[in-house]
Amino acid sequence: MRWYRAVAFDLDGTLTTGGSPSAAVLDRIAALRDDGVRMLLVTGRNLAHLEADFPGLANRFDLVVAENGCVLRTDDAVRHLVDPVEPALLERLSSAGVAVGRGEVLLGAGADAYDAVVEAVGFLGLDVQVVRNRDELMLLPAGISKGTGLCAALAELDISPHNSMAFGDAENDHAMFAAAELGVAVANAVDSLRRCADLVLTTPNGAGVAELLASDVLSGRQRLHSDRRHVVLGTDAADRPVRLPAAQTNLLITGAGGSARSYLTRLVVEQLVAQRYSVLMLAPEGRQVPLDTLPGLTVLGGAQLPDPAELPRLHGIDRSVLLDLSGLGTTAREAYSQAMWQQLLAHRAATGTPHWFVIDVGQAGTCRIPWPKGTGAEQWGLCVVSGQPDQLDADLLARMEWRVALSQDGGQEAVLTGPNILPQSITLGRRLTTPKETMVGASQGREDRSV
């Protein structure tokens, strides 16, 4: 299974080296597209100039985001994602002798016209942002960027931004990196973008892009964790934050104290939901973790428990669901769980979501978890919460990359073990939200507000 379902590319300076993209990078894009990975071109150019300078290039991509996020081109339509910049700005700049390029939505000028642009925007009282792209300026409606355009394109494809990767080289690619799970700067990128990138290539332009596209990163056999995407568990003895990757890993939470397990589980889940990862939480024995007040998560149980076949529909690209099975008898619970796993694992293999399955097996410790084996992303994204981990399947335990053992007294102290680190004492961090003290029974399951 692939983690990255979509790849976004800047054009000038990223795919190109003063001319057209190389055959090597275009061949890699075509091969991945044939294999089901969606390819997106995200450029500051307008569509007319793109076609004039690179005839047919747009057709090599599933979608094109043009004019720095202002325009979206699909197979059958071109649509503006925002209203055009006021014509009065073009008139004032032109009358001041500034050479202005005009797209369908944005305006463009040389970087040396910055003072004149700022003066004109201020004089007219417009809500316009000025974005630099090396030696060019783009005048955009406020709030629009390559990042917002990328998110709109991904929504069109029903792909989570967490399942996307972005390549760029210039200042206007910052927002695209912020939106994507992984931001990759080519070797010739400006220093500011290199500093914020999750990965900086050693080869410039399209040659560097082609190398990464041919690597095991896109196949799912090699993981790259973004330092920007993490979950804070707490602090170490020196009061430094202790972080885990927010994706593509597995976590086991253990300890005799149910309240401490609940506290840490909520701490993890609320951070994942706040970052808009899609989480499926299963509570076979009832909600040990009070998540009823968590915005962005829907709690279902009792009469509101959906048919397992409906679960993929409930899991949009950024929706999270808690299933409380305590209202079912033992036989019905096992049948429901089996059907749930079948539906959601197939959905995940096809779409990449849910990103996480959080299974709260409680003190009993027994719960069948048919977690897939493999060498790709299918093996990651499982959090198991158990009071008796020795009763879990040995093979499943072996795949728990990170483990948090809570103190026996139910306090805030714990021991963390993980790859390439010695066991580490930590103090659990503070939660983002305050849960209800009174648990809601399965027969009272309800749908919470979402954000």
C-alpha positions as CSV (number, residue, x, y, z in Angstrom):
1,M,0.0,0.0,0.0
2,R,1.2,3.5,-0.8
3,W,1.0,6.3,1.7
4,Y,1.4,9.1,-0.9
5,R,-1.7,9.0,-3.2
6,A,-1.0,12.4,-4.8
7,V,2.2,14.3,-5.8
8,A,2.2,18.1,-6.5
9,F,4.8,19.8,-8.5
10,D,5.8,23.4,-9.0
11,L,6.9,23.9,-12.6
12,D,9.5,26.6,-13.2
13,G,12.8,25.8,-11.4
14,T,11.4,22.5,-10.1
15,L,10.5,20.4,-13.1
16,T,12.4,22.6,-15.5
17,T,16.0,23.8,-16.0
18,G,15.5,26.9,-18.1
19,G,13.5,24.9,-20.7
20,S,11.0,22.1,-20.8
21,P,10.8,19.3,-18.2
22,S,13.2,16.5,-19.1
23,A,12.0,13.3,-20.6
24,A,13.2,11.4,-17.5
25,V,10.9,13.3,-15.1
26,L,7.9,13.2,-17.4
27,D,8.4,9.4,-17.9
28,R,8.4,8.9,-14.1
29,I,5.3,11.1,-13.7
30,A,3.5,9.1,-16.4
31,A,4.5,5.7,-14.9
32,L,3.3,6.7,-11.4
33,R,0.1,8.1,-12.9
34,D,-0.5,4.8,-14.7
35,D,0.0,3.1,-11.3
36,G,-2.8,5.1,-9.7
37,V,-0.9,8.0,-8.1
38,R,-2.5,11.3,-8.9
39,M,-0.2,14.0,-10.4
40,L,-0.9,17.7,-9.8
41,L,0.8,20.7,-11.4
42,V,0.7,23.7,-9.1
43,T,2.1,26.7,-10.8
44,G,2.1,30.5,-10.6
45,R,1.6,30.7,-14.4
46,N,-1.8,31.3,-15.9
47,L,-3.2,28.6,-18.2
48,A,-2.8,30.5,-21.4
49,H,0.9,31.1,-20.8
50,L,1.4,27.5,-19.7
51,E,-0.1,26.2,-22.9
52,A,1.8,28.7,-25.0
53,D,5.2,27.9,-23.5
54,F,4.6,24.1,-22.9
55,P,2.0,22.8,-25.3
56,G,0.2,19.8,-24.0
57,L,2.1,19.7,-20.7
58,A,-1.1,20.3,-18.7
59,N,-2.6,17.1,-20.1
60,R,0.2,15.0,-18.4
61,F,-1.3,15.8,-15.0
62,D,-4.6,14.8,-13.4
63,L,-5.3,18.4,-12.3
64,V,-3.6,21.8,-12.7
65,V,-3.7,24.5,-10.1
66,A,-2.8,27.7,-11.9
67,E,-2.2,31.3,-10.9
68,N,-0.7,30.4,-7.5
69,G,-3.9,28.7,-6.2
70,C,-6.5,31.0,-7.9
71,V,-7.6,28.7,-10.8
72,L,-8.3,24.9,-10.9
73,R,-8.3,23.0,-14.2
74,T,-9.9,19.6,-14.3
75,D,-10.5,17.3,-17.2
76,D,-13.8,19.0,-18.1
77,A,-13.7,22.5,-16.6
78,V,-11.7,25.5,-15.5
79,R,-13.0,27.2,-12.4
80,H,-11.9,30.2,-10.4
81,L,-11.4,29.4,-6.7
82,V,-11.7,33.1,-5.8
83,D,-12.9,36.3,-7.4
84,P,-10.4,38.2,-9.6
85,V,-8.3,41.1,-8.2
86,E,-10.0,44.4,-8.6
87,P,-9.5,45.9,-12.1
88,A,-8.8,49.3,-10.5
89,L,-5.4,47.9,-9.3
90,L,-4.4,47.1,-12.8
91,E,-5.4,50.6,-14.0
92,R,-3.5,52.4,-11.2
93,L,-0.3,50.4,-11.7
94,S,-0.4,50.8,-15.5
95,S,-0.9,54.5,-15.2
96,A,2.1,54.6,-12.9
97,G,4.2,53.0,-15.6
98,V,4.4,49.6,-14.0
99,A,4.5,46.7,-16.5
100,V,1.7,44.4,-15.3
101,G,0.8,40.9,-16.4
102,R,-2.8,39.8,-16.1
103,G,-4.2,36.3,-15.5
104,E,-7.8,35.2,-15.1
105,V,-7.6,36.2,-11.4
106,L,-4.2,37.5,-10.3
107,L,-1.9,40.3,-11.5
108,G,1.9,40.0,-11.9
109,A,4.7,42.5,-11.9
110,G,8.5,42.5,-11.6
111,A,10.1,42.5,-8.1
112,D,11.5,46.0,-8.7
113,A,7.9,47.3,-8.7
114,Y,7.3,46.4,-5.1
115,D,7.1,49.9,-3.7
116,A,4.7,51.0,-6.5
117,V,2.5,47.9,-5.8
118,V,2.3,48.5,-2.1
119,E,1.4,52.2,-2.7
120,A,-1.3,51.3,-5.2
121,V,-2.9,48.6,-2.9
122,G,-2.8,51.0,0.0
123,F,-4.3,53.9,-2.0
124,L,-7.2,51.8,-3.2
125,G,-7.7,50.1,0.2
126,L,-7.7,46.6,-1.3
127,D,-7.4,43.3,0.6
128,V,-4.6,42.0,-1.7
129,Q,-1.5,40.0,-0.8
130,V,1.8,40.4,-2.5
131,V,3.7,37.1,-2.9
132,R,7.2,36.9,-4.2
133,N,8.3,34.2,-6.6
134,R,12.1,34.8,-7.1
135,D,12.2,38.0,-9.3
136,E,8.5,38.2,-9.8
137,L,5.6,39.6,-7.7
138,M,2.1,38.1,-7.7
139,L,-0.8,40.1,-6.6
140,L,-3.5,37.8,-5.2
141,P,-6.8,38.0,-3.3
142,A,-6.1,37.6,0.4
143,G,-6.0,34.1,1.8
144,I,-5.2,32.4,-1.5
145,S,-2.0,30.5,-2.0
146,K,-0.6,27.4,-3.6
147,G,-1.5,25.6,-0.4
148,T,-5.2,26.5,-0.6
149,G,-5.2,25.6,-4.3
150,L,-3.6,22.2,-3.6
151,C,-6.2,21.5,-0.9
152,A,-9.0,22.3,-3.3
153,A,-7.5,20.0,-5.9
154,L,-7.0,17.2,-3.4
155,A,-10.6,17.6,-2.3
156,E,-11.7,17.3,-5.9
157,L,-9.9,13.9,-5.9
158,D,-11.1,12.9,-2.5
159,I,-7.5,12.6,-1.2
160,S,-6.3,13.8,2.2
161,P,-3.5,16.4,2.2
162,H,-1.8,13.9,4.6
163,N,-1.5,11.5,1.7
164,S,0.2,14.1,-0.6
165,M,3.8,15.1,-1.3
166,A,4.9,18.5,-2.8
167,F,8.0,19.5,-4.7
168,G,9.1,23.2,-5.0
169,D,11.9,25.6,-5.3
170,A,10.7,29.2,-4.6
171,E,9.1,31.5,-2.0
172,N,5.6,30.9,-3.2
173,D,6.0,27.1,-2.5
174,H,6.0,27.6,1.3
175,A,2.2,27.4,1.6
176,M,2.2,24.2,-0.6
177,F,4.7,22.6,1.7
178,A,2.6,23.5,4.7
179,A,-0.5,21.9,3.2
180,A,1.2,18.6,2.1
181,E,2.3,15.9,4.4
182,L,5.8,16.1,3.0
183,G,7.5,19.1,1.4
184,V,10.5,18.4,-0.9
185,A,12.9,21.1,-2.0
186,V,15.0,20.6,-5.0
187,A,18.7,21.3,-4.6
188,N,18.5,24.7,-6.3
189,A,15.7,25.9,-4.1
190,V,15.9,29.3,-2.3
191,D,17.4,29.1,1.2
192,S,14.1,29.9,3.0
193,L,12.4,27.0,1.4
194,R,15.3,24.6,2.0
195,R,15.1,25.5,5.7
196,C,11.4,24.6,6.0
197,A,11.5,21.6,3.7
198,D,11.1,18.1,5.1
199,L,13.6,16.8,2.6
200,V,16.2,18.7,0.5
201,L,17.3,16.8,-2.6
202,T,21.0,16.7,-3.6
203,T,20.2,17.0,-7.3
204,P,18.6,20.1,-8.8
205,N,15.5,20.6,-10.9
206,G,13.7,17.8,-12.6
207,A,16.6,15.4,-12.3
208,G,16.3,15.5,-8.6
209,V,12.6,15.1,-8.7
210,A,12.9,12.0,-11.1
211,E,15.4,10.4,-8.6
212,L,12.9,10.6,-5.7
213,L,10.0,9.5,-7.8
214,A,11.9,6.4,-8.7
215,S,12.8,5.6,-5.0
216,D,11.0,3.4,-2.5
217,V,9.3,6.5,-0.9
218,L,6.5,6.5,-3.4
219,S,6.1,2.7,-3.3
220,G,5.6,2.8,0.4
221,R,8.6,0.7,1.3
222,Q,10.6,3.6,2.7
223,R,9.2,6.0,5.3
224,L,10.0,9.7,5.5
225,H,8.6,11.4,8.6
226,S,8.0,15.1,8.6
227,D,9.3,16.9,11.7
228,R,6.3,19.2,11.3
229,R,3.9,16.3,11.8
230,H,4.2,14.9,15.3
231,V,2.3,14.0,18.5
232,V,3.7,15.3,21.8
233,L,3.4,12.7,24.6
234,G,4.9,14.9,27.3
235,T,8.3,15.9,28.6
236,D,11.6,14.2,29.5
237,A,13.6,14.7,32.7
238,A,15.1,17.9,31.2
239,D,11.6,19.3,30.5
240,R,12.1,18.8,26.7
241,P,9.1,17.7,24.6
242,V,8.9,14.1,23.7
243,R,7.4,13.6,20.3
244,L,6.4,10.7,18.1
245,P,5.7,10.7,14.4
246,A,2.0,11.5,13.7
247,A,1.8,9.0,10.9
248,Q,3.3,5.8,9.5
249,T,4.1,4.2,12.8
250,N,2.5,1.9,15.5
251,L,1.9,2.6,19.2
252,L,1.1,0.5,22.2
253,I,-0.2,2.1,25.4
254,T,-0.1,-0.1,28.5
255,G,-0.6,0.2,32.2
256,A,-2.8,-1.1,35.0
257,G,-4.4,2.2,35.6
258,G,-7.4,2.7,33.4
259,S,-7.6,6.4,34.0
260,A,-4.0,7.0,33.0
261,R,-4.5,4.9,29.8
262,S,-7.6,7.0,29.0
263,Y,-5.7,10.2,29.6
264,L,-2.9,9.3,27.3
265,T,-5.1,7.9,24.6
266,R,-7.2,11.1,24.5
267,L,-3.9,13.1,24.5
268,V,-2.8,11.2,21.3
269,V,-6.2,11.1,19.6
270,E,-7.0,14.8,20.1
271,Q,-3.7,15.8,18.6
272,L,-4.3,13.6,15.5
273,V,-7.8,14.9,15.0
274,A,-6.6,18.5,15.5
275,Q,-4.1,17.9,12.7
276,R,-7.0,16.5,10.5
277,Y,-5.7,13.0,10.4
278,S,-8.6,10.5,9.9
279,V,-8.9,8.2,13.0
280,L,-11.1,5.2,13.6
281,M,-11.4,4.4,17.3
282,L,-12.9,1.1,18.3
283,A,-14.1,0.5,21.9
284,P,-15.3,-3.1,22.1
285,E,-16.1,-2.9,25.8
286,G,-17.4,0.7,25.9
287,R,-15.8,4.1,25.9
288,Q,-13.0,4.0,28.4
289,V,-11.7,7.2,26.8
290,P,-14.1,10.2,27.2
291,L,-14.0,11.7,23.7
292,D,-17.6,13.0,23.5
293,T,-16.5,16.6,23.7
294,L,-13.7,16.3,21.1
295,P,-14.5,18.6,18.1
296,G,-14.0,16.8,14.8
297,L,-14.8,13.3,16.1
298,T,-18.2,11.6,15.8
299,V,-19.2,9.1,18.5
300,L,-21.5,6.3,17.5
301,G,-22.9,3.5,19.6
302,G,-26.1,1.7,20.5
303,A,-29.0,2.6,18.1
304,Q,-26.7,4.9,16.2
305,L,-24.1,2.2,15.4
306,P,-24.0,2.2,11.6
307,D,-24.0,-0.9,9.3
308,P,-20.3,-1.8,8.7
309,A,-20.9,-1.3,5.0
310,E,-21.6,2.4,5.7
311,L,-18.3,3.0,7.6
312,P,-16.2,4.0,4.6
313,R,-18.8,6.7,3.7
314,L,-18.5,8.1,7.2
315,H,-14.7,8.3,6.9
316,G,-14.1,11.3,4.7
317,I,-10.6,12.4,4.1
318,D,-10.4,14.3,7.4
319,R,-13.3,12.8,9.5
320,S,-12.8,10.7,12.7
321,V,-15.2,8.2,14.3
322,L,-15.4,6.4,17.6
323,L,-17.4,3.1,17.5
324,D,-18.8,2.0,20.9
325,L,-19.6,-1.7,20.7
326,S,-20.6,-2.2,24.3
327,G,-24.3,-2.3,23.4
328,L,-23.8,-5.5,21.4
329,G,-23.7,-9.0,22.8
330,T,-20.4,-11.0,22.5
331,T,-21.4,-12.8,19.3
332,A,-22.8,-9.7,17.6
333,R,-19.8,-7.7,18.7
334,E,-17.4,-10.2,17.1
335,A,-19.4,-10.3,13.9
336,Y,-19.5,-6.5,13.8
337,S,-15.8,-6.2,14.4
338,Q,-15.0,-8.7,11.7
339,A,-17.2,-6.9,9.1
340,M,-15.7,-3.5,10.2
341,W,-12.2,-4.6,9.7
342,Q,-13.1,-6.1,6.3
343,Q,-14.7,-2.9,5.1
344,L,-12.3,-0.3,6.5
345,L,-9.0,-2.1,5.6
346,A,-10.2,-2.4,2.0
347,H,-11.2,1.2,2.1
348,R,-7.8,2.2,3.5
349,A,-6.0,0.1,0.9
350,A,-7.9,2.0,-1.8
351,T,-7.8,5.5,-0.4
352,G,-5.2,5.8,2.4
353,T,-7.7,6.6,5.1
354,P,-8.3,6.1,8.0
355,H,-4.8,7.1,8.8
356,W,-5.1,5.6,12.3
357,F,-7.0,2.7,13.9
358,V,-7.1,3.1,17.7
359,I,-8.2,0.0,19.5
360,D,-9.1,0.3,23.2
361,V,-9.2,-3.3,24.4
362,G,-9.5,-2.3,28.1
363,Q,-8.4,-4.4,31.0
364,A,-9.6,-7.7,29.4
365,G,-6.8,-7.4,26.9
366,T,-8.3,-9.8,24.4
367,C,-9.5,-8.5,21.0
368,R,-9.0,-9.9,17.6
369,I,-7.0,-7.3,15.5
370,P,-6.5,-8.6,11.9
371,W,-3.8,-6.0,11.2
372,P,-2.2,-6.5,7.8
373,K,1.4,-7.6,7.3
374,G,3.5,-6.2,4.5
375,T,6.4,-4.0,3.5
376,G,4.5,-0.9,2.7
377,A,2.3,1.7,4.5
378,E,-0.4,-1.0,5.2
379,Q,1.6,-2.1,8.3
380,W,1.5,1.4,9.9
381,G,-1.2,3.3,11.7
382,L,-2.3,1.1,14.6
383,C,-2.5,2.2,18.2
384,V,-3.5,-0.5,20.7
385,V,-4.5,0.4,24.3
386,S,-4.4,-2.5,26.7
387,G,-4.3,-3.2,30.4
388,Q,-2.9,-6.7,29.8
389,P,-0.6,-6.6,26.7
390,D,0.7,-10.1,27.4
391,Q,-2.7,-11.4,26.2
392,L,-2.3,-9.7,22.8
393,D,-1.1,-11.7,19.8
394,A,2.7,-12.0,19.9
395,D,3.1,-11.1,16.2
396,L,1.0,-8.0,16.7
397,L,3.1,-7.0,19.7
398,A,6.3,-7.4,17.7
399,R,5.0,-4.8,15.3
400,M,4.4,-2.1,17.9
401,E,7.2,0.3,17.1
402,W,6.6,2.6,20.0
403,R,5.5,1.6,23.5
404,V,4.4,3.6,26.5
405,A,4.2,1.8,29.8
406,L,2.3,3.9,32.3
407,S,3.1,3.9,36.0
408,Q,1.2,1.3,38.1
409,D,-0.2,4.0,40.4
410,G,-2.2,5.7,37.6
411,G,-0.1,8.9,37.8
412,Q,1.4,11.0,35.0
413,E,4.7,9.1,34.8
414,A,5.5,6.6,32.1
415,V,8.3,4.9,30.3
416,L,8.7,5.2,26.5
417,T,10.6,2.7,24.4
418,G,11.0,2.9,20.6
419,P,13.3,2.4,17.7
420,N,16.9,3.4,18.3
421,I,16.3,4.8,21.8
422,L,16.9,3.5,25.3
423,P,13.9,3.3,27.6
424,Q,13.0,6.9,28.5
425,S,11.1,8.2,31.5
426,I,8.5,10.9,30.6
427,T,5.8,13.0,32.3
428,L,2.6,13.0,30.3
429,G,1.7,16.3,28.7
430,R,-1.4,18.4,29.0
431,R,-4.5,17.7,26.8
432,L,-5.8,20.3,24.4
433,T,-9.4,19.9,25.6
434,T,-11.2,19.0,28.8
435,P,-13.3,15.8,28.6
436,K,-16.6,15.2,30.3
437,E,-16.3,13.5,33.6
438,T,-19.5,11.5,33.1
439,M,-19.3,8.8,30.5
440,V,-22.2,8.5,28.0
441,G,-23.6,5.0,27.8
442,A,-23.8,3.1,24.6
443,S,-27.6,3.6,24.4
444,Q,-27.0,7.4,24.5
445,G,-24.4,7.5,21.7
446,R,-24.6,10.8,19.8
447,E,-22.9,12.6,17.0
448,D,-20.7,15.5,18.2
449,R,-20.0,18.8,16.6
450,S,-17.3,18.7,13.9
451,V,-14.9,21.3,12.7
